[in-house]
Amino acid sequence: MSHNTAGTHAADRLGTEPIGRLLLRFSIPAVTGMLVSGTYAVVDRIFIGQAVGEMALGGLSLVMPLMTISLAFAMLFGIGAANMISMRLGQGRKEEAENALAHCFFLLLGTGILMTVVGIIFLDPILSLLGAPEGSAALGYARGYFRVILFASVFSLLAFGFSHCTRAQGFPVITMIALLIGAILNIAFDALFILVFDWGVAGAGWATVVAQGVSMVWILKFSMGKKAAVRLNLKTFKPSLAIVAQIVSFGSAHFLFQITMSGVQLLYNLSMGWYGAATLGIANGGDIALAGHNIVGVIHMLIFMPIFGINQGAQPLLGYNYGAKKFDRVFRTYRLAVVAGTAICTLGFAVIMLFPVQLVGMFVSQADPALLYFAPRAMRIMSILMPTAGFMVISTTFFVVTGRPKISILLSLLRQCLILVPFIFIFGRVWGLWGVIVAAPVSDTLALCITGTMIFFELRKLRNAKEQTT
């Protein structure tokens, strides 16, 4: 049996093996990889907070909207191509799957190069838009970090984008290894560049450049090899605007989710500057609020990473079986993914509610009293609806898999933009900094009600389709 035939059989298992076993096989590597990535983000901030200071954490908070935009394009093309690949494999249209992978490569490569060039040329104008309060000490740290991180754009886009494509073919362990390589090397070089070489935030940037470069080489080498079910073969690449449009359509929900998240991050940064000093009663209250919000965001990221891993593990199962019209398997995959995601979110919620001060203390050795006052309280308030996050994430992706990306886009926009942004403005004007913090759980509540209603009707529609095929 050839390696390529073996790869095809790996994809065929998505439609035959027990759902529970498959979800574990696909989710555990994805969750492991995402957890390692989340742990890296935490350790990265611990290195910076402990070695450089809490103002440096504020600088990283300023840069987060820009990094989220880069992640948005990786998800647009990576998840878009992955959805197309899994569905085409389920339909037995392998050549189209291979061409989609080649399109994904060129889209990610071109976007990464463009980001680096534009970022270097317009560095200061871009940084001026980040929302730093006047006289902010954090802005200097943001400049030092972002100037370096720009050189990792191509590496991170290709590494992260292609990780979705290898998982969609039935190779979740390859994706896990790629994420592990990047995260472990990042932590190791953080220690070297920040603690030994004393490069500060620039050292954190260079650690990311090196780690993402190695991760990219690993995953591209596999994608071009004989073991891949869908190989990256640039010689047979046939440019097609129709394929680009399909990839963009499949990945648009995740893209818009990340783009709106970037906008919300920017709005949060601005709000910290607007209300921080007045609410906390100190001159540098804006920078303190930025640092505290960054800590809350990283803790949330660490908890959400396993949910994203389960979501990614479920995606090829949902896509393949929906394409093969095996609707009963689609139902079982969705239910198991929601249950697993809810369990993890509930555990994270309990940890945050019980140990908020200890969580903040990990990031700073001698924290400003205002930071220790603000960050734990903000963390608890913003985490009130966390037990429902697993249901929200899985349900949003479910609409993409069932060929209704517009619904998924709407649900993505609800919490991140359509509901949250007006509440940040309104509550901020009324209650200052704490109003900005309270806006998150209020918008979560409304988004949960809308998502629950829409997924009820979508599942009923799928159940009717199942009955017609039996």
Residue pairs with C-beta under 8 A, 6 or more apart in sequence:
2 226
3 225
3 226
3 227
4 226
4 228
4 229
4 231
6 227
7 169
7 170
7 171
7 227
7 228
7 229
7 230
8 89
8 94
8 229
10 169
10 170
10 171
10 229
11 86
11 89
11 169
11 170
11 229
11 320
13 22
13 170
14 22
14 86
14 90
14 170
14 316
14 317
14 320
14 321
15 90
15 320
15 321
15 324
15 326
15 329
19 317
19 329
19 332
19 333
19 336
20 332
20 336
22 317
22 333
23 310
23 313
23 314
23 317
23 333
23 336
23 337
23 340
25 172
26 167
26 172
26 312
26 313
26 314
26 316
26 317
27 172
27 309
27 310
27 312
27 313
27 314
27 337
27 340
28 172
28 313
29 172
29 173
29 175
29 176
29 313
30 167
30 172
30 175
30 176
30 308
30 309
30 310
30 312
30 313
31 305
31 306
31 309
31 310
31 313
32 176
32 179
32 180
32 309
33 163
33 175
33 176
33 177
33 178
33 179
33 180
33 183
33 309
34 179
34 305
34 306
34 308
34 309
34 312
35 302
35 305
35 306
35 309
36 179
36 180
36 183
36 184
37 179
37 182
37 183
37 305
38 301
38 302
38 303
38 304
38 305
38 306
39 183
39 187
39 302
40 182
40 183
40 184
40 186
40 187
41 298
41 301
41 302
42 298
42 299
42 301
42 302
42 362
43 187
43 190
44 186
44 187
44 190
44 204
44 207
45 57
45 60
45 294
45 295
45 298
45 363
46 362
46 363
47 190
47 191
47 194
47 195
47 204
48 56
48 57
48 60
48 194
48 200
48 201
48 204
49 56
49 57
49 363
49 364
49 365
50 363
50 364
50 365
51 194
51 195
51 200
52 141
52 194
52 200
52 201
53 364
54 288
54 291
54 363
54 364
54 367
54 368
54 371
55 137
55 138
55 141
55 287
55 291
56 138
56 141
56 200
56 201
57 290
57 291
57 294
57 295
57 363
57 364
58 136
58 137
58 138
58 141
58 287
58 288
58 290
58 291
58 294
59 138
59 139
59 140
59 141
59 142
59 143
59 144
59 145
59 201
60 141
60 142
60 145
60 201
60 294
61 138
61 269
61 272
61 290
61 291
61 293
61 294
61 297
62 127
62 130
62 131
62 132
62 136
62 138
62 139
62 142
62 269
62 290
63 130
63 142
63 145
63 146
63 149
64 262
64 265
64 294
64 297
65 130
65 262
65 263
65 265
65 266
65 269
66 119
66 126
66 130
66 146
66 262
67 149
68 258
68 259
68 261
68 262
68 265
69 258
69 259
69 262
70 115
70 153
70 156
70 157
71 160
71 258
72 254
72 255
72 257
72 258
72 259
72 261
72 262
73 108
73 111
73 115
73 157
73 255
74 108
74 156
74 157
74 160
74 161
75 160
75 161
75 164
75 251
75 254
75 255
75 257
75 258
76 247
76 248
76 251
76 252
76 254
76 255
77 104
77 107
77 108
77 111
77 161
77 247
77 248
77 251
78 104
78 108
78 160
78 161
78 162
78 163
78 164
78 165
78 251
79 164
79 250
79 251
79 254
79 315
80 104
80 246
80 247
80 248
80 249
80 250
80 251
80 252
80 254
80 255
81 100
81 101
81 103
81 104
81 161
81 164
81 165
81 168
81 247
81 250
81 251
82 164
82 165
82 167
82 168
82 315
82 316
83 168
83 250
83 251
83 315
83 319
83 400
83 401
84 96
84 97
84 100
84 243
84 246
84 247
84 250
85 97
85 100
85 101
85 165
85 168
85 169
85 230
86 168
86 169
86 315
86 316
86 319
86 320
86 323
87 319
87 320
87 322
87 323
88 94
88 96
88 97
88 100
88 323
89 97
89 168
89 169
89 229
89 230
89 320
89 323
90 319
90 320
90 321
90 322
90 323
90 324
91 323
91 324
94 230
96 243
97 230
98 230
98 231
98 233
98 236
99 236
99 237
99 238
99 240
99 243
100 243
100 246
100 247
101 165
101 223
101 230
101 231
101 232
102 232
102 233
102 234
102 236
102 237
103 237
103 239
103 240
103 243
103 244
103 247
104 161
104 162
104 165
104 247
105 158
105 162
105 232
105 234
106 237
107 244
107 247
108 154
108 157
108 158
108 161
108 162
109 154
109 157
109 158
111 157
112 153
112 154
112 155
112 156
112 157
112 158
113 153
113 154
115 150
115 153
115 157
116 150
116 151
116 153
116 154
119 126
119 146
119 150
119 153
120 150
123 143
123 146
123 147
123 150
124 143
126 146
127 139
127 142
127 143
127 146
129 266
130 139
130 142
130 266
130 269
131 266
131 267
131 269
131 270
131 272
131 273
132 138
132 139
132 142
132 269
132 273
132 286
132 290
133 272
133 273
133 274
133 276
133 277
133 286
133 287
133 290
134 273
136 273
136 286
136 287
136 290
137 284
137 287
138 287
138 290
138 291
141 200
141 201
144 200
144 201
144 202
144 205
145 201
145 202
145 204
145 205
146 205
147 202
147 205
148 202
148 205
148 206
148 208
148 209
149 205
149 208
149 209
151 209
152 205
152 208
152 209
152 212
152 213
154 216
155 209
155 212
155 213
155 215
155 216
156 208
156 212
156 216
158 216
158 219
158 220
159 178
159 182
159 212
159 215
159 216
159 219
162 178
162 216
162 219
162 220
162 223
163 175
163 178
163 179
163 219
164 175
164 312
164 315
165 223
165 230
166 172
166 174
166 175
166 178
166 219
166 222
166 223
166 228
167 174
167 175
167 312
167 313
167 315
167 316
168 315
168 316
168 319
169 228
169 229
169 230
169 316
170 229
170 316
171 222
171 227
171 228
171 229
172 313
174 219
174 222
175 219
175 312
177 218
178 215
178 218
178 219
179 215
181 211
181 214
181 215
181 218
182 211
182 212
182 214
182 215
183 211
184 211
185 207
185 210
185 211
185 214
185 215
186 207
186 208
186 211
186 212
187 207
188 207
189 203
189 206
189 207
189 210
189 211
190 203
190 204
190 207
192 203
192 207
193 199
193 202
193 203
193 204
193 206
193 207
194 200
194 203
194 204
194 207
197 203
199 206
220 232
222 228
223 231
223 232
224 231
224 232
224 233
225 231
248 255
249 405
250 400
250 405
252 405
252 409
253 396
253 397
253 399
253 400
253 405
253 408
253 409
253 411
253 412
254 400
254 412
256 409
256 412
256 413
257 396
257 412
257 413
257 416
260 412
260 413
260 416
260 417
261 416
263 417
263 421
264 416
264 417
264 420
264 421
264 424
265 297
267 421
267 424
268 293
268 424
268 436
269 290
269 293
271 424
271 428
271 433
271 436
272 286
272 289
272 290
272 293
272 433
272 436
273 286
273 289
273 290
274 286
274 428
275 289
275 428
275 432
275 433
275 435
275 436
276 285
276 286
276 287
276 288
276 289
276 290
276 433
277 283
277 284
277 285
277 286
278 285
278 432
278 433
279 285
279 289
279 432
279 433
279 434
280 288
280 289
280 370
280 373
280 374
280 433
281 370
282 288
282 370
285 370
288 368
288 370
288 371
288 374
289 374
289 433
291 371
291 375
292 360
292 371
292 374
292 375
292 378
293 375
293 378
295 359
295 360
295 363
295 375
295 379
296 375
296 378
296 379
296 382
298 363
299 352
299 359
299 379
300 382
300 383
300 386
302 348
303 344
303 345
303 348
303 352
303 386
304 389
304 393
306 341
306 344
307 341
307 344
307 345
307 389
307 390
307 393
307 394
308 393
310 337
310 340
310 341
310 344
310 390
310 394
311 337
311 341
311 393
311 394
311 397
313 337
314 333
314 334
314 336
314 337
314 394
314 397
315 397
315 401
317 329
317 333
318 330
318 333
318 334
318 397
318 398
318 401
319 401
321 327
321 329
321 330
321 333
322 330
322 401
322 402
322 403
325 469
327 462
327 463
327 465
327 466
327 469
328 466
330 401
330 402
330 462
331 459
331 462
331 463
331 466
334 394
334 398
334 459
337 390
337 394
338 390
338 391
338 394
338 395
340 390
341 389
341 390
341 391
341 393
341 394
342 387
342 388
342 390
342 391
343 390
344 390
345 386
345 387
345 388
345 389
345 390
346 386
346 387
348 383
348 386
349 383
349 386
349 387
351 359
352 359
352 379
352 380
352 383
352 386
353 380
353 383
356 375
356 376
356 377
356 379
356 380
357 372
357 376
359 376
359 379
360 367
360 371
360 372
360 375
360 376
360 379
361 367
361 372
364 371
374 433
377 437
378 437
381 434
381 437
381 438
381 440
381 441
382 437
382 440
382 441
384 441
384 444
385 441
385 444
385 445
385 448
388 444
388 448
391 448
391 451
391 452
392 411
392 415
392 447
392 448
392 451
395 411
395 451
395 455
396 408
396 411
396 412
396 451
397 408
398 408
398 455
398 458
399 405
399 407
399 408
399 411
399 454
399 455
399 458
400 408
402 458
402 462
404 458
407 454
407 458
411 447
411 450
411 451
411 454
414 443
414 446
414 447
414 450
414 451
415 443
415 444
415 447
419 443
419 446
419 447
420 439
420 440
420 443
423 439
423 442
423 443
424 436
424 439
426 435
426 439
427 435
427 436
427 438
427 439
427 442
428 435
428 436
428 439
429 435
431 438
